[in-house]
Amino acid sequence: MKFAHHILSFFLPQACVSCRIVLPLEDQGPFCPSCLKQIKPLPRSLCTICGDPFSHSEIASHICGECLSDRPHFEWARSVFEWGPPLNQVLHAFKYQGSEVALSWFCNEMIQAMNEIATKSSFDVLVPVPLHPFRLVRRGFNQSLLLARGLAQKTGVPVDFKVLIRERHEKPQATGGREERLRQIKGSFALEKGANLEGKRVLLIDDVYTTGATLNECAKVLKRAGAKVSALTLARTLLHSAAFNVSKKSLPLTMEGD
């Protein structure tokens, strides 16, 4: 099999999913070393609930002020990488074009991050954030479901993509803030009729954490049904990042909730 892989790689060499440079035979990809170095893991110093990294790495992890004053409905949320180039370009192609060239790598990285706070036996079910039927038909797939299925194959934790329903179709926003997003997303989700989640340990799956409003609203619905909910995403926008240079009240929302 290894010999066949080398023969195939010779005639069809793998290219970096970001810069498209041809990778050497021994490099499994999907990113070349140069692009991989540009992908920034999130700092380990963070809020133990919402997962928002603190601006200084020497600060010990603790509950942030916002979670103390307005605790989210999920137990905890974690992300793997900072939202930025070159990861954002590959994620954009995955989200809007269904490109799965990096899907296995996405899932491996998410599992590694999950294992730092929990194990696969900590959850009974993976629930992807649903798309509204109108958007699902137009796009043809749900990127969060693709991630959840990839995670399920690698962990054995089952996926339930029917239990959570998106009842309202919100228009994507280019600007706005967390409070505005919370108002917009309120009441957008509901449970499948007859769903029983009493005592279930649910891991919500999405691609990008921006304000957290979508995950929080999903968690609220699932929690009301008796579930204990946590959340995992591949990437996250950093609220203190110079790349955004914005506060929570003016955070761009182009990647969240669609």
C-alpha positions in Angstrom: 0.0 0.0 0.0 2.9 2.4 0.8 4.5 1.6 -2.5 1.2 2.3 -4.3 0.8 5.6 -2.5 4.3 6.7 -3.7 3.5 5.7 -7.2 0.2 7.6 -7.1 1.9 10.6 -5.5 4.5 10.6 -8.3 1.9 11.0 -11.0 -0.6 13.0 -8.9 1.5 15.0 -6.4 -0.3 16.5 -3.5 -0.4 20.3 -3.3 -0.7 22.6 -0.3 -4.4 23.4 0.2 -3.5 27.1 0.7 -0.6 28.2 -1.5 -0.8 25.2 -3.9 2.9 24.4 -3.8 3.6 20.8 -4.6 4.4 18.8 -1.4 7.2 16.3 -1.2 6.3 12.6 -1.2 7.0 12.2 2.6 4.8 15.2 3.5 1.2 14.2 4.3 -0.1 17.8 4.2 -2.6 19.2 3.7 -0.6 22.4 4.4 3.0 23.0 3.4 5.4 23.7 6.3 5.4 27.4 5.5 1.6 27.8 5.6 1.3 25.5 8.6 3.6 27.9 10.6 1.2 30.7 9.9 -1.8 28.9 11.4 -1.9 30.1 15.0 -3.1 27.8 17.8 -5.1 29.6 20.4 -3.3 30.6 23.6 -3.6 28.3 26.6 -4.6 31.2 28.9 -8.3 31.5 28.4 -11.8 31.8 30.0 -12.6 28.4 31.3 -16.2 28.8 30.1 -16.4 30.6 26.8 -12.9 29.8 25.8 -12.0 33.4 24.9 -8.2 33.7 25.2 -6.7 36.4 27.4 -4.5 39.0 25.8 -1.5 38.0 28.0 -0.3 34.4 28.1 1.0 34.7 31.6 -2.5 35.2 33.0 -3.9 32.0 34.5 -7.0 30.6 33.0 -10.2 31.7 34.9 -13.8 32.7 34.2 -13.9 36.0 32.3 -15.9 39.0 33.5 -18.6 38.6 30.8 -19.2 35.0 31.7 -19.4 35.9 35.4 -22.1 38.6 34.6 -23.9 36.7 31.9 -23.0 33.0 32.0 -23.6 31.1 28.7 -25.9 28.2 28.5 -23.1 25.8 27.5 -20.7 24.3 30.1 -17.7 25.3 28.1 -16.7 26.2 24.6 -13.3 25.6 23.0 -11.7 26.3 19.6 -8.5 25.2 18.1 -7.1 28.0 16.0 -7.2 31.7 15.5 -9.3 32.8 12.6 -6.9 34.3 10.1 -4.8 33.5 7.0 -4.2 31.0 5.6 -6.7 28.9 7.6 -9.6 31.3 6.9 -9.1 30.9 3.1 -9.3 27.1 3.3 -12.2 27.3 5.8 -14.1 29.6 3.5 -13.8 27.1 0.6 -14.9 24.4 3.0 -17.9 26.4 4.2 -19.2 27.8 1.0 -17.9 25.4 -1.7 -17.9 22.1 0.2 -14.1 21.6 -0.3 -13.2 18.6 1.9 -9.5 18.4 1.1 -8.6 19.4 4.7 -11.5 17.9 6.5 -9.6 15.0 8.0 -7.0 17.3 9.3 -9.6 19.7 10.7 -11.2 16.8 12.6 -7.8 15.5 13.9 -7.0 18.9 15.3 -10.4 19.3 16.9 -10.1 15.9 18.6 -6.7 16.8 20.0 -8.2 20.1 21.4 -11.2 18.2 22.8 -9.0 15.6 24.5 -7.3 18.4 26.5 -10.5 19.1 28.4 -12.6 15.9 27.9 -12.6 12.5 26.3 -14.8 10.9 23.7 -16.5 9.0 26.5 -17.6 12.4 28.0 -20.2 12.8 25.4 -23.3 10.8 24.3 -23.9 12.6 21.0 -22.5 15.2 18.6 -24.9 17.8 17.4 -24.0 20.1 14.5 -25.3 23.6 14.4 -28.1 23.3 11.8 -28.7 25.5 8.7 -32.1 26.8 7.8 -33.7 24.6 5.1 -33.6 27.5 2.7 -29.8 27.9 3.1 -29.2 24.2 3.2 -31.0 23.7 -0.2 -29.1 26.7 -1.7 -25.7 25.5 -0.4 -26.3 21.8 -0.7 -24.5 20.8 2.5 -24.0 21.9 6.1 -20.3 22.4 6.9 -21.0 21.8 10.6 -22.5 18.4 9.8 -19.5 17.5 7.7 -17.3 18.2 10.7 -19.5 16.3 13.0 -19.5 13.2 10.8 -15.7 13.4 10.4 -15.4 13.6 14.2 -17.9 10.7 14.7 -15.8 8.5 12.3 -12.7 9.1 14.4 -14.2 9.0 17.9 -17.2 6.6 17.6 -19.5 9.2 19.2 -22.7 9.3 17.2 -24.1 12.3 15.4 -27.7 13.6 15.7 -28.4 16.2 13.0 -32.1 16.1 13.4 -32.6 16.9 17.1 -31.9 20.6 16.6 -33.9 22.6 14.0 -33.3 26.0 12.6 -36.7 27.6 12.3 -35.8 31.1 11.3 -33.7 32.3 8.4 -31.5 35.3 9.4 -29.8 37.4 6.8 -26.0 37.3 7.1 -24.5 40.3 8.7 -21.3 42.1 7.6 -21.1 44.3 10.7 -22.7 44.4 14.1 -22.0 43.2 17.7 -22.7 40.5 20.1 -25.8 42.1 21.6 -27.2 42.7 18.2 -26.4 39.1 17.2 -28.1 37.8 20.3 -31.2 39.7 19.5 -31.1 38.5 15.9 -30.6 34.8 16.7 -33.1 34.6 19.6 -35.8 32.0 18.9 -34.1 30.7 15.8 -33.7 27.2 17.0 -36.1 24.5 18.3 -36.0 20.8 19.2 -37.3 18.0 17.0 -40.7 16.9 18.0 -40.5 14.2 20.6 -36.8 14.6 21.2 -35.6 13.2 24.5 -32.3 14.7 25.8 -32.7 14.2 29.5 -29.3 13.5 31.0 -27.6 13.5 27.6 -24.1 14.9 27.3 -24.1 16.9 24.1 -21.1 18.3 22.2 -22.2 21.1 19.8 -20.1 21.3 16.6 -19.5 24.4 14.4 -16.8 25.7 12.2 -16.1 29.2 13.6 -16.8 30.9 17.0 -17.3 34.6 16.5 -19.5 36.2 19.2 -20.8 32.8 20.5 -24.4 33.9 20.1 -25.3 31.0 17.8 -23.8 28.4 20.0 -25.3 29.9 23.1 -28.8 29.9 21.6 -28.4 26.3 20.5 -27.2 25.4 23.9 -30.2 27.1 25.5 -32.6 25.0 23.6 -30.8 21.8 24.2 -30.3 22.6 27.9 -34.0 23.2 28.4 -34.6 19.6 27.1 -32.4 18.3 29.9 -29.0 18.1 28.1 -25.6 19.1 29.4 -24.0 21.0 26.6 -20.4 21.8 25.6 -19.2 23.3 22.3 -16.2 22.8 20.0 -15.2 24.8 16.9 -12.2 24.7 14.6 -11.5 28.4 14.6 -12.3 31.5 16.6 -12.0 35.2 16.1 -9.9 36.9 18.8 -11.7 39.7 20.5 -8.4 41.4 21.5 -6.6 40.7 18.2 -5.0 43.5 16.3 -6.2 41.9 13.2 -9.7 42.8 14.2 -9.0 45.8 16.4 -12.6 45.8 17.6 -14.5 45.1 20.8 -17.3 42.6 21.3 -19.9 45.3 20.6 -18.5 45.9 17.1 -17.2 42.5 16.1 -17.7 41.5 12.4 -20.2 38.7 12.0 -19.6 37.5 8.5 -18.7 33.9 9.5 -21.2 33.3 12.2 -24.8 32.0 12.0 -24.9 31.0 8.3 
